[in-house]
Amino acid sequence: MNFKSIENVYFIGIGGIGMSALARYFAANGKKVAGYDKTATDITNSLESLGVEIHFKDGVENIPGQFLDQKKTLVVYTPAVSKEHIELNYFIEAGFTVLKRAEVLGKVTENTFCFAAAGTHGKTTTSSILGHIMQPSLATSFLGGIAENYQSNLILGEDKITVVEADEFDRSFLQLSPNIACITSMDADHLDIYGEAESLENSFKEFAAKVSEKLIIAKGLPINGITYAINESADYKAHNIKINNGRYVFDVETPNSEIKNIEFHLPGKHNVMNALAALAMADVYGIDLPKIKEQLKTFKGVRRRFSYKIKTDDLVLIDDYAHHPTEINAVENSVREMYPNEKTLAVFQPHLFSRTKDFVEEFANALSKFDEVILLDIYPARELPLEGVTSDWLLKKINLKKKQLSTKKMLIEDIKKSSAKIITILGAGDIGMMVDEIQNELEK
């Protein structure tokens, strides 16, 4: 498909983080953009402020008239949308060009020099760091989170180079044609899609085979590539890591040189690894190391990735998207590193019945490392309930005295009863929409 001949782009699930980045891109390139989503959010509000028309009730009568022109309209949908969706089925039956988000991203980037960050954890932060390194204006970056430096999931720049988050969900990343890529991790996840960990691993190997120039991999992954690691031998090695005034300072050995005293403000060794992956991708492309160092120092992070909402001597509130045991462990490690002697509370909303079932023991072990835990009900997203898979089932496996279930209605009161100084809000569901209210109540 030639996007130049398209006048209108209609999104089904326009409020999704990846979908909204594409919507912004097409709007910025002069296309008329509209779409549907289930509920209004900060993302949909932001799109509407750009002139994007959005409605929240599924029905063909709600689609703006100009988007019903089959020859001029491209329809983009997210795989998370129901197969019974009225609008989606209308467009398919009427013969419109209807593509998944990943297909469109693949077509947008196929004629560019494409950097892709893949991995079951870390890809959003890594791609955001790389997008920041490539500024001002060297690349257009499609991100899976809101980069704090730009308050956006799209960083507009030159259209000859793109930076993308390569998402393994639904094998989406196999639609991409990356020139330079990294793989940060390959932990088992999305087993509702893949069935077993080996199938997921094979999908990453298939992605790796699509990389035309350079592949950067975290050391220890079962794929050949340029390696990176912390405090151990690798092609790119971060070492001499210190914490100075709440930020990391470290040195990096590259295959050809060394750069000293890199400053980086995101907490957690996993974020040093993310910065190292982005540094390696930029370095093999040919960005000067002093420029990379300068950009790493000014990177502010990604919203809901260890985002400080309150940071006082008496109380710290941290918001994080963590929804997999490995990610929860990373948050807990970061908290202990920054606040080794303080009491911690984890407020967690499990995401997906299948993920909770597949990793219940790992979730219980990760959450047991905090001092207190509050669980909300499982956020179903695209799934129907599974018998016996509940937050209460998970709660019983957590090895803590101070643990409880809560509801959205009672959550703030339950948080207030805790004596913990460090409070972490964790999960990929709609708990993120409660964080501002929690912050306001705790600040009173």
C-alpha positions in Angstrom: 0.0 0.0 0.0 1.2 3.5 -0.9 0.4 5.7 2.2 0.8 8.8 0.0 -2.5 7.9 -1.7 -4.3 7.6 1.6 -6.2 10.7 2.9 -7.8 9.2 6.1 -6.6 6.8 8.7 -9.1 5.3 11.1 -7.9 3.5 14.3 -9.9 0.9 16.2 -8.3 1.0 19.7 -6.7 4.4 19.1 -6.0 4.9 22.8 -3.4 2.1 22.9 0.2 3.2 23.5 1.4 1.9 20.2 -1.7 2.8 18.2 -1.7 6.4 19.5 2.0 6.8 18.4 1.0 5.9 14.8 -2.1 8.2 15.1 0.2 11.1 16.0 2.5 10.2 13.2 -0.2 10.2 10.5 -1.7 13.4 11.9 1.7 15.1 11.8 2.0 14.0 8.2 -1.2 15.7 7.1 -3.6 12.8 7.2 -7.1 13.0 8.6 -7.2 10.8 11.7 -10.1 9.5 13.8 -10.8 6.4 15.9 -12.7 4.4 18.5 -11.7 3.3 22.0 -13.5 1.9 25.0 -12.8 4.7 27.4 -11.4 8.2 27.5 -7.9 8.5 28.9 -5.1 11.1 29.0 -3.9 9.6 25.7 -7.2 10.1 23.9 -7.6 13.6 25.4 -4.1 14.4 24.1 -5.0 13.1 20.6 -8.3 15.1 20.6 -6.3 18.3 21.4 -4.5 17.6 18.1 -7.8 17.6 16.2 -8.3 13.8 16.2 -12.0 12.9 16.4 -12.6 10.0 18.9 -15.7 8.3 20.1 -16.2 5.6 22.8 -19.3 3.6 21.6 -18.8 0.9 19.1 -21.1 1.6 16.1 -20.8 2.4 12.4 -23.1 5.4 12.9 -20.4 7.0 15.1 -17.7 6.9 12.4 -17.2 10.3 10.7 -18.6 10.3 7.2 -15.3 11.0 5.3 -13.8 7.9 6.8 -16.4 5.7 5.0 -14.7 6.3 1.7 -13.1 2.9 0.9 -10.6 4.3 -1.6 -9.2 7.0 0.6 -9.3 5.4 4.1 -6.8 3.0 5.8 -8.2 1.2 8.8 -5.7 0.2 11.6 -6.7 -2.1 14.5 -5.1 -3.6 17.6 -5.1 -7.4 18.1 -6.5 -6.7 21.5 -9.9 -5.7 20.0 -12.7 -8.3 20.1 -13.4 -10.3 17.0 -17.1 -9.3 17.4 -16.3 -5.6 17.2 -19.0 -4.0 15.0 -16.9 -1.3 13.4 -14.0 -3.7 12.6 -16.3 -6.2 11.0 -18.0 -3.5 9.0 -14.7 -2.3 7.5 -13.6 -5.9 6.7 -16.9 -6.8 5.0 -17.0 -3.5 3.1 -13.6 -4.3 1.5 -11.5 -1.5 3.2 -7.8 -2.0 3.6 -7.7 -3.2 7.2 -4.3 -3.8 8.8 -2.9 -4.6 12.2 -0.9 -2.0 14.0 2.3 -4.0 13.6 1.7 -4.3 9.8 1.4 -0.5 9.5 4.4 0.1 11.6 6.3 -2.3 9.4 5.3 -0.5 6.3 6.0 2.9 7.7 9.5 1.9 8.6 10.4 -0.5 5.8 11.9 2.2 3.6 13.9 3.8 6.5 17.0 2.9 8.3 15.3 1.1 11.3 16.6 0.7 14.8 14.5 -1.8 16.8 14.6 -2.6 20.5 13.2 -6.0 21.4 12.9 -8.0 24.6 10.3 -9.2 27.1 11.5 -6.4 29.5 13.3 -3.1 28.9 12.3 -2.5 25.3 10.3 0.6 26.0 13.0 2.3 28.1 15.8 1.2 25.7 14.0 2.5 22.6 13.1 5.8 24.5 16.8 6.3 25.5 17.9 5.6 21.9 15.2 8.0 20.5 16.6 10.6 22.9 20.2 9.9 21.8 19.1 10.5 18.2 17.8 14.0 18.9 17.6 16.7 17.9 15.7 15.5 14.8 18.0 12.7 13.6 15.3 10.0 13.8 11.5 9.6 14.2 10.9 7.3 17.2 7.7 5.2 17.8 7.7 4.4 21.5 5.7 2.0 23.8 5.5 4.6 26.6 5.4 8.3 27.2 9.0 9.7 27.2 9.2 12.3 30.0 11.6 14.5 27.9 8.9 14.9 25.2 5.7 14.1 27.0 4.9 11.9 24.0 5.2 8.4 22.6 6.2 9.8 19.3 9.5 11.8 18.8 9.3 13.4 15.4 12.5 13.9 13.4 14.0 12.9 10.1 11.9 10.4 8.1 14.9 8.5 6.8 15.7 6.9 10.2 13.3 5.3 12.6 13.5 4.0 16.2 10.8 1.5 17.1 9.9 -0.7 20.0 9.8 -4.3 18.7 6.9 -6.0 20.4 6.9 -9.8 20.7 3.1 -9.9 21.6 1.2 -11.6 18.8 4.6 -11.9 17.0 4.2 -8.3 16.0 8.0 -7.7 15.7 8.2 -10.1 12.8 6.6 -7.4 10.6 9.6 -5.2 11.0 12.8 -4.9 8.8 15.4 -3.8 11.3 18.9 -2.7 10.3 20.3 -2.5 13.8 18.5 -4.1 16.7 18.9 -5.2 20.3 17.4 -7.9 22.4 17.3 -7.1 26.1 15.7 -10.3 27.5 13.8 -13.4 26.5 12.0 -14.4 29.7 8.8 -16.5 29.3 5.8 -14.3 28.8 2.7 -14.1 26.6 2.2 -17.8 27.0 -1.5 -17.3 26.1 -0.1 -16.5 22.6 3.0 -18.7 22.4 1.9 -21.8 24.4 5.4 -22.5 25.7 8.7 -20.7 26.4 10.5 -22.5 23.6 8.0 -21.1 21.0 8.7 -17.6 22.3 12.4 -18.2 22.1 12.1 -19.3 18.5 10.2 -16.2 17.7 13.0 -14.1 19.0 15.5 -16.1 16.9 13.3 -15.4 13.9 13.4 -11.7 14.7 17.1 -11.8 15.1 17.4 -13.4 11.6 15.6 -10.4 10.1 18.3 -7.9 11.4 20.3 -6.8 8.3 23.3 -5.2 9.9 24.1 -5.4 13.6 22.4 -7.3 16.5 23.1 -6.3 20.1 22.2 -8.8 22.8 22.3 -9.0 26.5 25.1 -11.4 27.4 23.8 -14.9 28.1 20.9 -15.0 25.7 21.0 -18.0 23.3 21.5 -15.9 20.2 24.7 -14.7 18.5 25.4 -11.0 18.4 27.4 -8.1 19.9 27.1 -8.6 23.6 26.6 -6.1 26.5 26.8 -6.7 30.3 27.6 -5.1 33.6 30.8 -6.0 35.5 31.6 -9.0 33.2 33.4 -9.5 30.0 31.4 -8.4 27.0 31.8 -6.3 23.8 30.1 -3.4 25.7 30.9 -3.5 29.4 29.6 -1.1 32.1 31.8 -1.1 35.2 33.0 1.2 38.1 29.3 1.8 38.9 28.6 4.2 41.7 25.6 6.0 43.1 26.2 9.7 43.5 23.5 12.1 44.7 20.7 9.7 43.6 22.1 9.1 40.1 24.4 6.4 38.6 27.9 7.2 37.4 29.7 4.5 35.5 32.3 3.8 32.8 31.8 1.8 29.6 34.3 -0.2 27.6 33.4 -0.5 23.9 35.1 -2.7 21.3 37.3 0.3 20.3 37.5 2.7 23.2 36.4 3.6 26.7 34.1 6.4 28.0 34.3 7.4 31.6 31.9 9.0 34.1 28.6 8.6 32.3 25.8 10.1 34.4 22.4 8.4 34.3 19.4 9.4 36.4 17.2 6.3 36.2 17.4 4.0 39.3 18.1 0.2 39.1 20.9 -1.8 37.5 18.3 -3.0 34.9 18.2 0.6 33.6 22.0 0.7 33.4 21.6 -2.3 31.1 19.0 -0.5 29.1 21.2 2.5 28.7 24.1 0.3 27.7 22.0 -1.4 25.0 21.0 2.0 23.6 24.6 3.2 23.8 25.8 0.1 21.8 23.2 0.6 19.1 24.1 4.3 18.7 27.8 3.5 18.8 27.7 0.8 16.1 25.7 3.2 13.9 28.4 5.9 14.3 27.1 8.4 16.8 30.0 10.1 18.7 30.4 8.7 22.2 30.6 12.2 23.8 27.2 13.0 22.2 25.8 9.7 23.6 27.2 10.5 27.0 25.6 14.0 26.9 22.2 12.6 26.0 22.3 9.9 28.6 22.8 12.6 31.3 19.6 14.4 30.2 17.3 11.5 29.8 14.4 11.8 32.2 12.8 8.4 31.9 9.5 6.9 30.7 6.2 7.5 32.4 5.2 4.6 34.7 8.7 3.2 34.6 9.9 3.8 38.2 8.2 7.2 38.1 8.5 9.2 41.3 5.1 10.8 42.1 6.1 11.8 45.7 9.7 12.1 46.9 10.1 13.7 50.3 12.0 12.8 53.5 8.8 11.3 54.9 7.2 9.5 52.0 8.1 8.2 48.5 5.4 7.1 46.0 6.7 5.3 42.9 4.5 4.3 39.9 5.7 1.4 37.7 4.2 -0.6 34.8 5.7 -3.8 36.2 3.4 -6.7 35.4 5.8 -9.7 35.2 7.7 -11.2 38.1 11.1 -10.2 36.6 9.9 -6.6 36.4 8.5 -6.6 40.0 11.9 -8.0 41.1 13.7 -5.2 39.3 11.5 -2.6 41.0 12.1 -4.2 44.4 15.9 -4.3 43.8 15.9 -0.6 42.8 13.9 0.3 45.9 16.3 -1.6 48.2 19.3 0.0 46.5 18.0 3.5 46.9 16.3 3.1 50.3 18.0 0.1 52.0 16.6 0.7 55.5 13.0 1.8 54.7 9.8 -0.2 55.0 8.2 -0.9 51.6 4.6 -1.5 50.4 3.7 -3.0 47.0 0.3 -2.2 45.6 -0.2 -4.6 42.7 -3.0 -5.2 40.2 -2.3 -8.5 38.4 -2.6 -8.3 34.6 -4.3 -11.2 32.7 -5.7 -14.4 34.2 -3.4 -16.5 32.0 -0.2 -14.6 33.1 -1.2 -14.9 36.8 -1.8 -18.7 36.4 1.4 -19.2 34.4 3.6 -17.4 36.9 1.8 -17.5 40.2 4.7 -18.9 42.2 7.1 -16.4 40.7 4.7 -13.5 41.4 4.3 -14.7 45.0 8.1 -14.9 45.5 8.7 -11.4 44.0 5.9 -9.8 46.1 7.1 -11.5 49.3 10.3 -9.4 49.1 8.4 -6.3 50.0 7.4 -5.6 53.6 3.7 -5.3 52.9 1.5 -6.1 49.9 -2.0 -4.9 48.8 -3.6 -6.8 45.8 -6.4 -5.6 43.6 -8.5 -7.9 41.5 -6.9 -9.3 38.3 -7.3 -6.9 35.4 -8.7 -9.1 32.6 -7.8 -7.0 29.5 -8.6 -9.3 26.6 -9.4 -12.4 28.6 -12.3 -14.2 30.3 -11.8 -15.4 33.9 -10.1 -18.8 34.5 -11.6 -21.0 37.3 -9.7 -20.7 40.5 -7.3 -18.0 39.2 -7.9 -15.0 41.5 -6.0 -12.4 43.4 -7.0 -14.2 46.6 -5.3 -17.4 45.3 -2.1 -15.4 44.7 -2.4 -13.6 48.1 -2.4 -17.0 49.9 1.0 -17.8 48.3 2.7 -14.6 49.4 4.9 -15.2 52.4 4.1 -12.0 54.4 2.2 -11.2 57.6 1.0 -7.9 56.3 -0.9 -8.7 53.1 -4.5 -8.0 52.0 -6.9 -7.7 49.2 -8.5 -4.3 48.4 -10.8 -2.7 45.9 -10.5 0.4 43.8 -13.0 2.1 46.2 -11.1 1.2 49.3 -7.6 1.3 48.0 -6.6 4.8 49.1 -7.8 4.2 52.7 -6.0 0.9 52.8 -2.8 2.6 51.6 -3.1 5.3 54.3 -3.3 2.6 57.0 0.2 1.4 56.1 3.3 2.7 58.0 5.6 2.1 55.0 7.6 5.0 53.8 8.1 3.6 50.3 4.9 2.9 48.4 5.1 1.3 44.9 2.1 1.1 42.6 2.6 -1.8 40.2 0.6 -3.2 37.2 -0.2 -2.7 33.5 -4.0 -2.5 33.9 -6.2 0.5 34.8 -4.4 1.0 38.2 -2.3 3.5 36.4 -5.4 5.7 36.1 -5.6 5.8 39.9 -2.1 7.1 40.6 -2.8 10.8 40.4 -5.7 10.4 42.8 -3.5 8.3 45.2 -0.8 11.0 45.0 -3.2 13.8 45.7 -4.7 12.1 48.7 -1.3 11.1 50.2 0.0 14.7 49.7 -2.9 16.2 51.7 
